[in-house]
Amino acid sequence: MVMLILWGHALAALGFAALTLAWSRRAAAVGLHSRMLVAALAVTALWALAVAGIGEADLVTRVVQSLRNLVWLAAMLVLVRRTGAGVAAVYALYAATATVSALAIGCALLETLPFAATTLATLADLRLIARMLAAVGGLILVHQLAFRRSPPSGASTCWSRRRTGAGARRPRWWWSAASH
């Protein structure tokens, strides 16, 4: 199992690094949303490399994981601001999700201090809860982006929003390679 985690994350790091290099060529000419995507891909590659190299229980891996989540939130926020589809509730959810991710970083850092065993267990539980809350907030925000009212100007879509069968919706892809 350990070898599967090691090689799986190593291959993921290689894949995200390749995507980072491919997108970085286009990002400078396109705009902030593409540069944020490149940053998110790069931090994700670093996180996967950290898990493969030093394991997920290490402090560095925990911090990079939360930083990865914050960078992806920032990339999604740039898209929301670009399209003008954000409302106060959406921005509040971005702020809450970022705060909870920062709390996870703080808990990971506090776990390195010499506290009593019960305090360390409580911090570990709090960090886990913060990660779960950040994941739920991120899923809600991804859903908001997928089903927003208006696509970015000039962006081509791989999926279009159309009704099928019982009225189900299909999300649009907002970072299509054809739009660059």
C-alpha positions as CSV (number, residue, x, y, z in Angstrom):
1,M,0.0,0.0,0.0
2,V,2.8,2.4,0.8
3,M,4.4,1.8,-2.6
4,L,1.0,2.5,-4.3
5,I,0.8,5.9,-2.4
6,L,4.4,6.7,-3.2
7,W,4.2,5.9,-6.9
8,G,0.6,7.3,-7.3
9,H,1.6,10.7,-5.9
10,A,4.9,10.7,-7.8
11,L,3.0,10.2,-11.0
12,A,0.5,12.8,-10.0
13,A,3.3,15.2,-9.3
14,L,4.8,14.5,-12.7
15,G,1.4,15.1,-14.4
16,F,0.7,18.3,-12.6
17,A,4.3,19.5,-13.3
18,A,3.7,18.8,-17.0
19,L,0.4,20.7,-17.0
20,T,2.1,23.6,-15.2
21,L,4.7,23.8,-17.9
22,A,2.2,23.5,-20.7
23,W,-0.1,26.2,-19.3
24,S,2.8,28.5,-18.3
25,R,3.6,29.1,-21.9
26,R,0.1,30.5,-22.5
27,A,-0.5,32.2,-19.1
28,A,1.6,35.3,-19.5
29,A,-0.3,36.4,-22.6
30,V,-3.8,35.4,-21.5
31,G,-4.4,37.0,-18.2
32,L,-4.7,36.6,-14.4
33,H,-7.0,33.7,-14.5
34,S,-4.5,31.6,-16.4
35,R,-1.6,32.6,-14.2
36,M,-3.7,31.6,-11.2
37,L,-4.3,28.2,-12.8
38,V,-0.6,27.8,-13.4
39,A,0.1,28.7,-9.7
40,A,-2.5,26.2,-8.5
41,L,-1.1,23.4,-10.8
42,A,2.4,24.1,-9.5
43,V,1.4,24.0,-5.8
44,T,-0.5,20.8,-6.5
45,A,2.5,19.3,-8.1
46,L,4.6,20.3,-5.1
47,W,2.1,18.8,-2.7
48,A,2.0,15.5,-4.6
49,L,5.8,15.4,-4.6
50,A,5.9,16.1,-0.8
51,V,3.4,13.2,-0.2
52,A,5.5,10.9,-2.4
53,G,8.8,12.0,-0.9
54,I,8.2,12.6,2.8
55,G,4.7,11.2,3.5
56,E,1.4,12.8,4.3
57,A,2.0,12.9,8.1
58,D,4.9,15.4,7.9
59,L,4.3,19.0,8.8
60,V,5.5,20.3,5.5
61,T,3.0,18.2,3.6
62,R,0.1,19.3,5.8
63,V,1.0,23.0,5.3
64,V,1.5,22.6,1.5
65,Q,-1.9,20.8,1.4
66,S,-3.6,23.8,2.9
67,L,-1.6,26.2,0.8
68,R,-2.7,24.2,-2.3
69,N,-6.3,24.6,-1.2
70,L,-5.9,28.3,-0.7
71,V,-4.3,28.8,-4.2
72,W,-7.1,26.8,-5.8
73,L,-9.7,29.0,-3.9
74,A,-7.9,32.1,-5.2
75,A,-8.0,30.8,-8.8
76,M,-11.7,30.2,-8.5
77,L,-12.2,33.6,-7.0
78,V,-10.4,35.2,-9.9
79,L,-12.9,33.4,-12.2
80,V,-15.9,34.6,-10.2
81,R,-14.7,38.2,-10.2
82,R,-13.9,38.0,-14.0
83,T,-17.4,36.9,-14.9
84,G,-19.1,39.2,-12.4
85,A,-21.2,36.2,-11.2
86,G,-20.3,36.6,-7.6
87,V,-22.7,38.0,-5.0
88,A,-22.0,38.8,-1.3
89,A,-22.9,35.3,-0.2
90,V,-20.4,33.7,-2.6
91,Y,-17.7,36.0,-1.5
92,A,-18.5,35.2,2.2
93,L,-18.2,31.5,1.4
94,Y,-14.8,32.1,-0.2
95,A,-13.7,34.0,2.9
96,A,-15.0,31.3,5.3
97,T,-13.4,28.5,3.3
98,A,-10.1,30.4,3.2
99,T,-10.3,31.1,6.9
100,V,-10.9,27.4,7.7
101,S,-8.0,26.4,5.5
102,A,-5.8,28.9,7.3
103,L,-7.0,27.4,10.6
104,A,-5.9,24.0,9.4
105,I,-2.4,25.4,8.8
106,G,-2.4,26.9,12.3
107,C,-3.4,23.6,13.8
108,A,-0.7,21.8,11.9
109,L,1.9,24.2,13.2
110,L,0.6,24.0,16.8
111,E,0.8,20.2,16.7
112,T,4.6,20.6,16.6
113,L,4.7,22.3,20.0
114,P,5.3,20.2,23.1
115,F,1.7,20.0,24.4
116,A,0.1,17.3,26.5
117,A,-1.1,14.2,24.5
118,T,-4.8,15.2,25.0
119,T,-4.1,18.7,23.6
120,L,-2.3,17.3,20.6
121,A,-5.2,14.8,19.9
122,T,-7.6,17.7,20.1
123,L,-5.5,19.8,17.7
124,A,-5.4,16.8,15.3
125,D,-9.2,16.5,15.5
126,L,-9.6,20.2,14.9
127,R,-7.3,20.1,11.9
128,L,-9.3,17.2,10.4
129,I,-12.6,19.0,11.0
130,A,-11.1,22.2,9.4
131,R,-10.0,20.2,6.3
132,M,-13.4,18.6,6.0
133,L,-15.1,22.0,6.3
134,A,-12.8,23.4,3.7
135,A,-13.5,20.5,1.4
136,V,-17.3,21.0,1.7
137,G,-16.9,24.8,1.1
138,G,-14.7,24.1,-1.9
139,L,-17.3,21.7,-3.4
140,I,-20.0,24.2,-3.0
141,L,-17.9,26.9,-4.7
142,V,-17.0,24.5,-7.6
143,H,-20.7,23.8,-8.0
144,Q,-21.3,27.6,-8.1
145,L,-18.7,28.0,-10.8
146,A,-20.0,25.1,-12.9
147,F,-23.6,26.4,-12.9
148,R,-23.0,30.1,-13.0
149,R,-25.3,32.3,-15.1
150,S,-22.9,33.6,-17.7
151,P,-19.7,32.2,-19.2
152,P,-16.5,34.2,-19.4
153,S,-16.5,36.4,-22.5
154,G,-14.8,34.7,-25.4
155,A,-14.4,31.4,-23.6
156,S,-15.2,28.3,-25.5
157,T,-16.9,25.5,-23.6
158,C,-16.5,21.8,-23.8
159,W,-19.8,21.2,-22.2
160,S,-22.8,23.4,-22.6
161,R,-25.7,23.8,-20.2
162,R,-28.6,22.0,-21.7
163,R,-31.5,20.1,-20.5
164,T,-31.5,16.3,-20.9
165,G,-34.0,13.7,-19.9
166,A,-35.5,14.8,-16.6
167,G,-34.2,18.3,-16.8
168,A,-30.7,17.6,-15.5
169,R,-27.9,20.2,-16.2
170,R,-24.4,19.6,-17.4
171,P,-21.7,21.9,-16.1
172,R,-19.5,24.0,-18.5
173,W,-15.8,23.8,-18.4
174,W,-14.4,27.3,-17.9
175,W,-10.7,26.7,-18.6
176,S,-11.0,25.3,-22.1
177,A,-7.7,25.0,-24.0
178,A,-9.4,26.3,-27.2
179,S,-10.0,29.7,-25.5
180,H,-6.3,30.4,-25.4
